[in-house]
Amino acid sequence: MSTLPGAESWRDAGLESPGLEDAVELAGSAEEPEGEDYDPEPPEELGTKEASEADVVEQIVEVGEDEREDYP
């Protein structure tokens, strides 16, 4: 019995190499897939909202540099 992959190992295992008709095509086909195309609904309109005071203040505050050289 052959331990190396190849034609001999197929024969030793009692298998035959696949014929051209049975071979699976691994490359993608150039044909368009059948079926319906996905057409999502358009998103709902989002209203304009005012920013809360807390968000505005948080964005204005500057954060100081971290003076530590190594982090835990």
GROMACS elastic network, one bead per residue, 0.5 to 0.9 nm:
[ bonds ]
;  ai    aj funct       b0    kb
    1     8     6  0.82334   500
    1     9     6  0.70905   500
    1    12     6  0.56795   500
    1    13     6  0.79893   500
    2     5     6  0.77116   500
    2     6     6  0.86959   500
    2     8     6  0.62560   500
    2     9     6  0.51255   500
    2    10     6  0.88053   500
    2    11     6  0.89810   500
    2    12     6  0.66745   500
    2    13     6  0.88457   500
    3     8     6  0.88919   500
    3     9     6  0.66936   500
    4     8     6  0.80466   500
    4     9     6  0.65826   500
    5     8     6  0.74947   500
    5     9     6  0.56921   500
    5    10     6  0.78459   500
    6     9     6  0.55345   500
    6    10     6  0.66710   500
    6    11     6  0.89209   500
    7    10     6  0.52732   500
    7    11     6  0.63080   500
    7    12     6  0.86890   500
    7    16     6  0.84667   500
    7    17     6  0.73986   500
    8    11     6  0.50293   500
    8    12     6  0.59963   500
    8    13     6  0.85285   500
    9    13     6  0.60490   500
    9    14     6  0.85630   500
    9    15     6  0.84680   500
   10    13     6  0.52299   500
   10    14     6  0.63523   500
   10    16     6  0.61070   500
   10    17     6  0.69215   500
   11    14     6  0.51638   500
   11    15     6  0.55103   500
   11    16     6  0.61800   500
   11    17     6  0.81979   500
   12    15     6  0.74335   500
   13    16     6  0.87459   500
   15    18     6  0.89116   500
   16    19     6  0.86520   500
   18    21     6  0.79667   500
   18    22     6  0.58456   500
   18    23     6  0.60666   500
   19    22     6  0.52587   500
   19    23     6  0.62435   500
   20    23     6  0.52822   500
   20    24     6  0.86746   500
   21    24     6  0.83910   500
   25    28     6  0.76675   500
   25    29     6  0.84651   500
   26    29     6  0.89064   500
   28    31     6  0.87079   500
   29    32     6  0.80599   500
   29    33     6  0.89591   500
   31    34     6  0.88024   500
   34    37     6  0.87773   500
   36    39     6  0.87879   500
   40    43     6  0.86877   500
   41    44     6  0.88330   500
   42    45     6  0.89596   500
   43    46     6  0.85691   500
   46    49     6  0.88850   500
   51    54     6  0.82897   500
   51    55     6  0.65315   500
   51    56     6  0.67967   500
   52    55     6  0.54470   500
   52    56     6  0.65921   500
   52    57     6  0.88811   500
   53    56     6  0.51873   500
   53    57     6  0.61749   500
   53    58     6  0.85487   500
   54    57     6  0.51943   500
   54    58     6  0.60596   500
   54    59     6  0.86805   500
   55    58     6  0.50983   500
   55    59     6  0.63229   500
   55    60     6  0.88066   500
   56    59     6  0.52571   500
   56    60     6  0.64029   500
   57    60     6  0.51289   500
   57    61     6  0.63997   500
   58    61     6  0.55359   500
   58    62     6  0.86037   500
   59    62     6  0.78001   500
   63    66     6  0.89591   500
   64    67     6  0.88292   500
   66    69     6  0.80664   500
   68    71     6  0.70584   500
